[in-house]
Amino acid sequence: MRGTLSIYSQKDIGHMTTPEGIVTADCQFCGAHYSFDPRSLGFEATVDAEGNPIAAEN
């Protein structure tokens, strides 16, 4: 699911973020429910899935 959300910009992710500060997604295939830190999603992510900062590329 995280890969599916990797195509979005931070602006798009911002529109998907709930008032609680998370992004939720449901798998239409298996019905699983996912919750994400919005900072870890999209092509402009600043942290990885565990919340660790992503090193800037030079």
N, CA, C, O and CB atoms as a CASP TS submission, in Angstrom:
PFRMAT TS
TARGET T0000
AUTHOR 0000-0000-0000
METHOD Language model
MODEL 1
PARENT N/A
ATOM      1  N   MET     1       0.827  -1.182   0.000  1.00  0.00           N
ATOM      2  CA  MET     1       0.000   0.000   0.000  1.00  0.00           C
ATOM      3  C   MET     1       0.875   1.252   0.000  1.00  0.00           C
ATOM      4  O   MET     1       0.570   2.234  -0.677  1.00  0.00           O
ATOM      5  CB  MET     1      -0.943  -0.005   1.206  1.00  0.00           C
ATOM      6  N   ARG     2       1.971   1.206   0.770  1.00  0.00           N
ATOM      7  CA  ARG     2       2.865   2.370   0.828  1.00  0.00           C
ATOM      8  C   ARG     2       3.380   2.716  -0.572  1.00  0.00           C
ATOM      9  O   ARG     2       3.482   3.891  -0.922  1.00  0.00           O
ATOM     10  CB  ARG     2       4.055   2.098   1.787  1.00  0.00           C
ATOM     11  N   GLY     3       3.703   1.695  -1.370  1.00  0.00           N
ATOM     12  CA  GLY     3       4.178   1.928  -2.727  1.00  0.00           C
ATOM     13  C   GLY     3       3.133   2.619  -3.587  1.00  0.00           C
ATOM     14  O   GLY     3       3.469   3.477  -4.405  1.00  0.00           O
ATOM     15  N   THR     4       1.886   2.258  -3.411  1.00  0.00           N
ATOM     16  CA  THR     4       0.801   2.884  -4.156  1.00  0.00           C
ATOM     17  C   THR     4       0.721   4.381  -3.850  1.00  0.00           C
ATOM     18  O   THR     4       0.408   5.179  -4.734  1.00  0.00           O
ATOM     19  CB  THR     4      -0.533   2.203  -3.828  1.00  0.00           C
ATOM     20  N   LEU     5       0.999   4.758  -2.619  1.00  0.00           N
ATOM     21  CA  LEU     5       0.916   6.160  -2.210  1.00  0.00           C
ATOM     22  C   LEU     5       2.189   6.947  -2.517  1.00  0.00           C
ATOM     23  O   LEU     5       2.241   8.157  -2.296  1.00  0.00           O
ATOM     24  CB  LEU     5       0.619   6.243  -0.735  1.00  0.00           C
ATOM     25  N   SER     6       3.208   6.265  -3.022  1.00  0.00           N
ATOM     26  CA  SER     6       4.494   6.925  -3.263  1.00  0.00           C
ATOM     27  C   SER     6       4.466   7.892  -4.447  1.00  0.00           C
ATOM     28  O   SER     6       5.403   8.672  -4.616  1.00  0.00           O
ATOM     29  CB  SER     6       5.560   5.887  -3.495  1.00  0.00           C
ATOM     30  N   ILE     7       3.439   7.860  -5.253  1.00  0.00           N
ATOM     31  CA  ILE     7       3.362   8.728  -6.429  1.00  0.00           C
ATOM     32  C   ILE     7       2.830  10.122  -6.117  1.00  0.00           C
ATOM     33  O   ILE     7       2.851  11.000  -6.980  1.00  0.00           O
ATOM     34  CB  ILE     7       2.492   8.089  -7.473  1.00  0.00           C
ATOM     35  N   TYR     8       2.352  10.334  -4.892  1.00  0.00           N
ATOM     36  CA  TYR     8       1.704  11.601  -4.556  1.00  0.00           C
ATOM     37  C   TYR     8       2.673  12.634  -3.997  1.00  0.00           C
ATOM     38  O   TYR     8       3.683  12.287  -3.383  1.00  0.00           O
ATOM     39  CB  TYR     8       0.600  11.361  -3.562  1.00  0.00           C
ATOM     40  N   SER     9       2.352  13.913  -4.219  1.00  0.00           N
ATOM     41  CA  SER     9       3.139  15.014  -3.659  1.00  0.00           C
ATOM     42  C   SER     9       2.713  15.244  -2.207  1.00  0.00           C
ATOM     43  O   SER     9       1.690  14.725  -1.762  1.00  0.00           O
ATOM     44  CB  SER     9       2.961  16.320  -4.505  1.00  0.00           C
ATOM     45  N   GLN    10       3.504  16.023  -1.481  1.00  0.00           N
ATOM     46  CA  GLN    10       3.143  16.353  -0.098  1.00  0.00           C
ATOM     47  C   GLN    10       1.822  17.105  -0.059  1.00  0.00           C
ATOM     48  O   GLN    10       1.050  16.937   0.886  1.00  0.00           O
ATOM     49  CB  GLN    10       4.250  17.191   0.571  1.00  0.00           C
ATOM     50  N   LYS    11       1.545  17.925  -1.056  1.00  0.00           N
ATOM     51  CA  LYS    11       0.263  18.638  -1.119  1.00  0.00           C
ATOM     52  C   LYS    11      -0.885  17.636  -1.205  1.00  0.00           C
ATOM     53  O   LYS    11      -1.884  17.770  -0.499  1.00  0.00           O
ATOM     54  CB  LYS    11       0.227  19.608  -2.332  1.00  0.00           C
ATOM     55  N   ASP    12      -0.742  16.628  -2.076  1.00  0.00           N
ATOM     56  CA  ASP    12      -1.770  15.593  -2.196  1.00  0.00           C
ATOM     57  C   ASP    12      -1.919  14.817  -0.894  1.00  0.00           C
ATOM     58  O   ASP    12      -3.035  14.556  -0.445  1.00  0.00           O
ATOM     59  CB  ASP    12      -1.435  14.634  -3.343  1.00  0.00           C
ATOM     60  N   ILE    13      -0.795  14.450  -0.292  1.00  0.00           N
ATOM     61  CA  ILE    13      -0.826  13.718   0.977  1.00  0.00           C
ATOM     62  C   ILE    13      -1.521  14.564   2.040  1.00  0.00           C
ATOM     63  O   ILE    13      -2.271  14.040   2.863  1.00  0.00           O
ATOM     64  CB  ILE    13       0.612  13.340   1.435  1.00  0.00           C
ATOM     65  N   GLY    14      -1.272  15.866   2.022  1.00  0.00           N
ATOM     66  CA  GLY    14      -1.931  16.763   2.972  1.00  0.00           C
ATOM     67  C   GLY    14      -3.444  16.704   2.870  1.00  0.00           C
ATOM     68  O   GLY    14      -4.139  16.774   3.884  1.00  0.00           O
ATOM     69  N   HIS    15      -3.964  16.577   1.648  1.00  0.00           N
ATOM     70  CA  HIS    15      -5.411  16.474   1.449  1.00  0.00           C
ATOM     71  C   HIS    15      -5.954  15.137   1.949  1.00  0.00           C
ATOM     72  O   HIS    15      -7.142  15.030   2.251  1.00  0.00           O
ATOM     73  CB  HIS    15      -5.755  16.654  -0.028  1.00  0.00           C
ATOM     74  N   MET    16      -5.108  14.128   2.037  1.00  0.00           N
ATOM     75  CA  MET    16      -5.522  12.800   2.502  1.00  0.00           C
ATOM     76  C   MET    16      -5.387  12.639   4.015  1.00  0.00           C
ATOM     77  O   MET    16      -5.874  11.659   4.579  1.00  0.00           O
ATOM     78  CB  MET    16      -4.703  11.731   1.805  1.00  0.00           C
ATOM     79  N   THR    17      -4.731  13.591   4.674  1.00  0.00           N
ATOM     80  CA  THR    17      -4.445  13.480   6.099  1.00  0.00           C
ATOM     81  C   THR    17      -5.677  13.814   6.924  1.00  0.00           C
ATOM     82  O   THR    17      -6.342  14.823   6.686  1.00  0.00           O
ATOM     83  CB  THR    17      -3.285  14.396   6.487  1.00  0.00           C
ATOM     84  N   THR    18      -5.975  12.963   7.893  1.00  0.00           N
ATOM     85  CA  THR    18      -7.136  13.165   8.764  1.00  0.00           C
ATOM     86  C   THR    18      -6.853  14.260   9.788  1.00  0.00           C
ATOM     87  O   THR    18      -5.699  14.654   9.959  1.00  0.00           O
ATOM     88  CB  THR    18      -7.513  11.852   9.479  1.00  0.00           C
ATOM     89  N   PRO    19      -7.886  14.759  10.474  1.00  0.00           N
ATOM     90  CA  PRO    19      -7.666  15.731  11.541  1.00  0.00           C
ATOM     91  C   PRO    19      -6.758  15.194  12.664  1.00  0.00           C
ATOM     92  O   PRO    19      -6.151  15.972  13.401  1.00  0.00           O
ATOM     93  CB  PRO    19      -9.002  16.153  12.124  1.00  0.00           C
ATOM     94  N   GLU    20      -6.674  13.876  12.785  1.00  0.00           N
ATOM     95  CA  GLU    20      -5.810  13.253  13.788  1.00  0.00           C
ATOM     96  C   GLU    20      -4.354  13.206  13.344  1.00  0.00           C
ATOM     97  O   GLU    20      -3.487  12.805  14.120  1.00  0.00           O
ATOM     98  CB  GLU    20      -6.294  11.851  14.093  1.00  0.00           C
ATOM     99  N   GLY    21      -4.074  13.611  12.104  1.00  0.00           N
ATOM    100  CA  GLY    21      -2.704  13.664  11.616  1.00  0.00           C
ATOM    101  C   GLY    21      -2.183  12.374  11.014  1.00  0.00           C
ATOM    102  O   GLY    21      -0.971  12.160  10.975  1.00  0.00           O
ATOM    103  N   ILE    22      -3.075  11.508  10.541  1.00  0.00           N
ATOM    104  CA  ILE    22      -2.646  10.264   9.905  1.00  0.00           C
ATOM    105  C   ILE    22      -3.302  10.141   8.528  1.00  0.00           C
ATOM    106  O   ILE    22      -4.290  10.814   8.235  1.00  0.00           O
ATOM    107  CB  ILE    22      -3.001   9.036  10.794  1.00  0.00           C
ATOM    108  N   VAL    23      -2.742   9.283   7.703  1.00  0.00           N
ATOM    109  CA  VAL    23      -3.352   8.933   6.425  1.00  0.00           C
ATOM    110  C   VAL    23      -3.822   7.494   6.558  1.00  0.00           C
ATOM    111  O   VAL    23      -3.059   6.625   6.979  1.00  0.00           O
ATOM    112  CB  VAL    23      -2.346   9.114   5.210  1.00  0.00           C
ATOM    113  N   THR    24      -5.063   7.242   6.206  1.00  0.00           N
ATOM    114  CA  THR    24      -5.587   5.885   6.259  1.00  0.00           C
ATOM    115  C   THR    24      -5.901   5.409   4.850  1.00  0.00           C
ATOM    116  O   THR    24      -6.231   6.205   3.970  1.00  0.00           O
ATOM    117  CB  THR    24      -6.845   5.811   7.154  1.00  0.00           C
ATOM    118  N   ALA    25      -5.795   4.110   4.650  1.00  0.00           N
ATOM    119  CA  ALA    25      -6.106   3.504   3.354  1.00  0.00           C
ATOM    120  C   ALA    25      -6.636   2.102   3.584  1.00  0.00           C
ATOM    121  O   ALA    25      -6.214   1.408   4.509  1.00  0.00           O
ATOM    122  CB  ALA    25      -4.856   3.475   2.427  1.00  0.00           C
ATOM    123  N   ASP    26      -7.549   1.701   2.748  1.00  0.00           N
ATOM    124  CA  ASP    26      -8.117   0.357   2.805  1.00  0.00           C
ATOM    125  C   ASP    26      -7.802  -0.372   1.509  1.00  0.00           C
ATOM    126  O   ASP    26      -7.967   0.178   0.421  1.00  0.00           O
ATOM    127  CB  ASP    26      -9.649   0.405   3.049  1.00  0.00           C
ATOM    128  N   CYS    27      -7.345  -1.619   1.633  1.00  0.00           N
ATOM    129  CA  CYS    27      -7.071  -2.445   0.466  1.00  0.00           C
ATOM    130  C   CYS    27      -8.400  -2.963  -0.083  1.00  0.00           C
ATOM    131  O   CYS    27      -9.156  -3.629   0.624  1.00  0.00           O
ATOM    132  CB  CYS    27      -6.109  -3.625   0.822  1.00  0.00           C
ATOM    133  N   GLN    28      -8.672  -2.654  -1.335  1.00  0.00           N
ATOM    134  CA  GLN    28      -9.914  -3.109  -1.958  1.00  0.00           C
ATOM    135  C   GLN    28      -9.901  -4.606  -2.256  1.00  0.00           C
ATOM    136  O   GLN    28     -10.950  -5.208  -2.485  1.00  0.00           O
ATOM    137  CB  GLN    28     -10.162  -2.337  -3.237  1.00  0.00           C
ATOM    138  N   PHE    29      -8.701  -5.207  -2.251  1.00  0.00           N
ATOM    139  CA  PHE    29      -8.584  -6.633  -2.546  1.00  0.00           C
ATOM    140  C   PHE    29      -8.830  -7.485  -1.298  1.00  0.00           C
ATOM    141  O   PHE    29      -9.672  -8.383  -1.312  1.00  0.00           O
ATOM    142  CB  PHE    29      -7.202  -6.940  -3.125  1.00  0.00           C
ATOM    143  N   CYS    30      -8.085  -7.198  -0.212  1.00  0.00           N
ATOM    144  CA  CYS    30      -8.167  -8.052   0.972  1.00  0.00           C
ATOM    145  C   CYS    30      -8.931  -7.422   2.136  1.00  0.00           C
ATOM    146  O   CYS    30      -9.247  -8.107   3.109  1.00  0.00           O
ATOM    147  CB  CYS    30      -6.788  -8.406   1.425  1.00  0.00           C
ATOM    148  N   GLY    31      -9.229  -6.123   2.045  1.00  0.00           N
ATOM    149  CA  GLY    31      -9.979  -5.461   3.100  1.00  0.00           C
ATOM    150  C   GLY    31      -9.135  -4.973   4.261  1.00  0.00           C
ATOM    151  O   GLY    31      -9.678  -4.457   5.238  1.00  0.00           O
ATOM    152  N   ALA    32      -7.820  -5.124   4.179  1.00  0.00           N
ATOM    153  CA  ALA    32      -6.944  -4.663   5.265  1.00  0.00           C
ATOM    154  C   ALA    32      -7.011  -3.141   5.380  1.00  0.00           C
ATOM    155  O   ALA    32      -7.183  -2.439   4.383  1.00  0.00           O
ATOM    156  CB  ALA    32      -5.478  -5.123   5.025  1.00  0.00           C
ATOM    157  N   HIS    33      -6.873  -2.646   6.602  1.00  0.00           N
ATOM    158  CA  HIS    33      -6.892  -1.210   6.881  1.00  0.00           C
ATOM    159  C   HIS    33      -5.484  -0.790   7.289  1.00  0.00           C
ATOM    160  O   HIS    33      -4.855  -1.448   8.118  1.00  0.00           O
ATOM    161  CB  HIS    33      -7.936  -0.856   8.002  1.00  0.00           C
ATOM    162  N   TYR    34      -4.994   0.290   6.719  1.00  0.00           N
ATOM    163  CA  TYR    34      -3.649   0.785   6.996  1.00  0.00           C
ATOM    164  C   TYR    34      -3.701   2.219   7.505  1.00  0.00           C
ATOM    165  O   TYR    34      -4.550   3.007   7.090  1.00  0.00           O
ATOM    166  CB  TYR    34      -2.771   0.698   5.739  1.00  0.00           C
ATOM    167  N   SER    35      -2.782   2.546   8.408  1.00  0.00           N
ATOM    168  CA  SER    35      -2.610   3.908   8.900  1.00  0.00           C
ATOM    169  C   SER    35      -1.148   4.282   8.732  1.00  0.00           C
ATOM    170  O   SER    35      -0.259   3.489   9.041  1.00  0.00           O
ATOM    171  CB  SER    35      -3.062   4.044  10.395  1.00  0.00           C
ATOM    172  N   PHE    36      -0.897   5.495   8.240  1.00  0.00           N
ATOM    173  CA  PHE    36       0.457   5.939   7.955  1.00  0.00           C
ATOM    174  C   PHE    36       0.728   7.319   8.536  1.00  0.00           C
ATOM    175  O   PHE    36      -0.178   8.139   8.681  1.00  0.00           O
ATOM    176  CB  PHE    36       0.700   5.949   6.460  1.00  0.00           C
ATOM    177  N   ASP    37       1.981   7.556   8.863  1.00  0.00           N
ATOM    178  CA  ASP    37       2.470   8.891   9.173  1.00  0.00           C
ATOM    179  C   ASP    37       2.584   9.606   7.829  1.00  0.00           C
ATOM    180  O   ASP    37       3.298   9.119   6.952  1.00  0.00           O
ATOM    181  CB  ASP    37       3.860   8.860   9.961  1.00  0.00           C
ATOM    182  N   PRO    38       1.915  10.733   7.630  1.00  0.00           N
ATOM    183  CA  PRO    38       1.969  11.384   6.328  1.00  0.00           C
ATOM    184  C   PRO    38       3.377  11.812   5.904  1.00  0.00           C
ATOM    185  O   PRO    38       3.640  11.969   4.712  1.00  0.00           O
ATOM    186  CB  PRO    38       1.075  12.576   6.336  1.00  0.00           C
ATOM    187  N   ARG    39       4.280  12.003   6.866  1.00  0.00           N
ATOM    188  CA  ARG    39       5.657  12.374   6.523  1.00  0.00           C
ATOM    189  C   ARG    39       6.395  11.243   5.832  1.00  0.00           C
ATOM    190  O   ARG    39       7.427  11.473   5.202  1.00  0.00           O
ATOM    191  CB  ARG    39       6.415  12.790   7.769  1.00  0.00           C
ATOM    192  N   SER    40       5.871   9.993   5.942  1.00  0.00           N
ATOM    193  CA  SER    40       6.544   8.825   5.359  1.00  0.00           C
ATOM    194  C   SER    40       5.987   8.446   3.994  1.00  0.00           C
ATOM    195  O   SER    40       6.367   7.417   3.436  1.00  0.00           O
ATOM    196  CB  SER    40       6.425   7.642   6.293  1.00  0.00           C
ATOM    197  N   LEU    41       5.091   9.268   3.448  1.00  0.00           N
ATOM    198  CA  LEU    41       4.439   8.933   2.180  1.00  0.00           C
ATOM    199  C   LEU    41       4.796   9.925   1.084  1.00  0.00           C
ATOM    200  O   LEU    41       5.230  11.045   1.353  1.00  0.00           O
ATOM    201  CB  LEU    41       2.927   8.886   2.360  1.00  0.00           C
ATOM    202  N   GLY    42       4.606   9.497  -0.143  1.00  0.00           N
ATOM    203  CA  GLY    42       4.816  10.366  -1.290  1.00  0.00           C
ATOM    204  C   GLY    42       6.268  10.439  -1.715  1.00  0.00           C
ATOM    205  O   GLY    42       7.164   9.965  -1.016  1.00  0.00           O
ATOM    206  N   PHE    43       6.484  11.037  -2.868  1.00  0.00           N
ATOM    207  CA  PHE    43       7.840  11.114  -3.398  1.00  0.00           C
ATOM    208  C   PHE    43       8.677  12.165  -2.695  1.00  0.00           C
ATOM    209  O   PHE    43       9.875  12.270  -2.957  1.00  0.00           O
ATOM    210  CB  PHE    43       7.802  11.403  -4.873  1.00  0.00           C
ATOM    211  N   GLU    44       8.071  12.951  -1.800  1.00  0.00           N
ATOM    212  CA  GLU    44       8.792  13.947  -1.016  1.00  0.00           C
ATOM    213  C   GLU    44       8.888  13.547   0.461  1.00  0.00           C
ATOM    214  O   GLU    44       9.061  14.409   1.323  1.00  0.00           O
ATOM    215  CB  GLU    44       8.110  15.306  -1.145  1.00  0.00           C
ATOM    216  N   ALA    45       8.777  12.249   0.756  1.00  0.00           N
ATOM    217  CA  ALA    45       8.795  11.766   2.141  1.00  0.00           C
ATOM    218  C   ALA    45      10.047  12.241   2.867  1.00  0.00           C
ATOM    219  O   ALA    45      11.134  12.288   2.291  1.00  0.00           O
ATOM    220  CB  ALA    45       8.716  10.231   2.177  1.00  0.00           C
ATOM    221  N   THR    46       9.879  12.596   4.147  1.00  0.00           N
ATOM    222  CA  THR    46      11.006  13.063   4.957  1.00  0.00           C
ATOM    223  C   THR    46      11.436  12.047   6.006  1.00  0.00           C
ATOM    224  O   THR    46      12.509  12.185   6.592  1.00  0.00           O
ATOM    225  CB  THR    46      10.649  14.366   5.634  1.00  0.00           C
ATOM    226  N   VAL    47      10.609  11.021   6.255  1.00  0.00           N
ATOM    227  CA  VAL    47      10.959   9.944   7.181  1.00  0.00           C
ATOM    228  C   VAL    47      10.614   8.613   6.529  1.00  0.00           C
ATOM    229  O   VAL    47       9.767   8.546   5.638  1.00  0.00           O
ATOM    230  CB  VAL    47      10.218  10.105   8.548  1.00  0.00           C
ATOM    231  N   ASP    48      11.285   7.545   6.986  1.00  0.00           N
ATOM    232  CA  ASP    48      10.967   6.214   6.469  1.00  0.00           C
ATOM    233  C   ASP    48       9.787   5.627   7.231  1.00  0.00           C
ATOM    234  O   ASP    48       9.204   6.299   8.081  1.00  0.00           O
ATOM    235  CB  ASP    48      12.192   5.278   6.570  1.00  0.00           C
ATOM    236  N   ALA    49       9.433   4.395   6.938  1.00  0.00           N
ATOM    237  CA  ALA    49       8.272   3.749   7.552  1.00  0.00           C
ATOM    238  C   ALA    49       8.383   3.642   9.068  1.00  0.00           C
ATOM    239  O   ALA    49       7.364   3.575   9.754  1.00  0.00           O
ATOM    240  CB  ALA    49       8.084   2.375   6.968  1.00  0.00           C
ATOM    241  N   GLU    50       9.608   3.624   9.603  1.00  0.00           N
ATOM    242  CA  GLU    50       9.812   3.533  11.044  1.00  0.00           C
ATOM    243  C   GLU    50       9.918   4.915  11.705  1.00  0.00           C
ATOM    244  O   GLU    50      10.076   5.006  12.922  1.00  0.00           O
ATOM    245  CB  GLU    50      11.066   2.725  11.335  1.00  0.00           C
ATOM    246  N   GLY    51       9.831   5.982  10.912  1.00  0.00           N
ATOM    247  CA  GLY    51       9.912   7.334  11.456  1.00  0.00           C
ATOM    248  C   GLY    51      11.307   7.917  11.513  1.00  0.00           C
ATOM    249  O   GLY    51      11.512   8.990  12.081  1.00  0.00           O
ATOM    250  N   ASN    52      12.284   7.207  10.917  1.00  0.00           N
ATOM    251  CA  ASN    52      13.668   7.700  10.897  1.00  0.00           C
ATOM    252  C   ASN    52      13.836   8.694   9.753  1.00  0.00           C
ATOM    253  O   ASN    52      13.322   8.467   8.658  1.00  0.00           O
ATOM    254  CB  ASN    52      14.680   6.521  10.751  1.00  0.00           C
ATOM    255  N   PRO    53      14.551   9.793   9.994  1.00  0.00           N
ATOM    256  CA  PRO    53      14.767  10.785   8.927  1.00  0.00           C
ATOM    257  C   PRO    53      15.441  10.159   7.705  1.00  0.00           C
ATOM    258  O   PRO    53      16.328   9.315   7.830  1.00  0.00           O
ATOM    259  CB  PRO    53      15.620  11.953   9.449  1.00  0.00           C
ATOM    260  N   ILE    54      15.007  10.585   6.546  1.00  0.00           N
ATOM    261  CA  ILE    54      15.618  10.148   5.296  1.00  0.00           C
ATOM    262  C   ILE    54      16.725  11.138   4.960  1.00  0.00           C
ATOM    263  O   ILE    54      16.507  12.349   4.951  1.00  0.00           O
ATOM    264  CB  ILE    54      14.560  10.051   4.132  1.00  0.00           C
ATOM    265  N   ALA    55      17.903  10.616   4.686  1.00  0.00           N
ATOM    266  CA  ALA    55      19.050  11.470   4.355  1.00  0.00           C
ATOM    267  C   ALA    55      18.804  12.152   3.020  1.00  0.00           C
ATOM    268  O   ALA    55      18.357  11.523   2.061  1.00  0.00           O
ATOM    269  CB  ALA    55      20.367  10.646   4.310  1.00  0.00           C
ATOM    270  N   ALA    56      19.097  13.438   2.970  1.00  0.00           N
ATOM    271  CA  ALA    56      18.947  14.201   1.729  1.00  0.00           C
ATOM    272  C   ALA    56      20.015  13.772   0.733  1.00  0.00           C
ATOM    273  O   ALA    56      21.171  13.558   1.097  1.00  0.00           O
ATOM    274  CB  ALA    56      19.037  15.726   1.999  1.00  0.00           C
ATOM    275  N   GLU    57      19.611  13.650  -0.527  1.00  0.00           N
ATOM    276  CA  GLU    57      20.565  13.308  -1.581  1.00  0.00           C
ATOM    277  C   GLU    57      21.246  14.577  -2.061  1.00  0.00           C
ATOM    278  O   GLU    57      20.605  15.619  -2.199  1.00  0.00           O
ATOM    279  CB  GLU    57      19.863  12.579  -2.760  1.00  0.00           C
ATOM    280  N   ASN    58      22.540  14.489  -2.315  1.00  0.00           N
ATOM    281  CA  ASN    58      23.288  15.661  -2.812  1.00  0.00           C
ATOM    282  C   ASN    58      23.402  15.627  -4.300  1.00  0.00           C
ATOM    283  O   ASN    58      23.995  16.526  -4.895  1.00  0.00           O
ATOM    284  CB  ASN    58      24.676  15.730  -2.197  1.00  0.00           C
TER
END
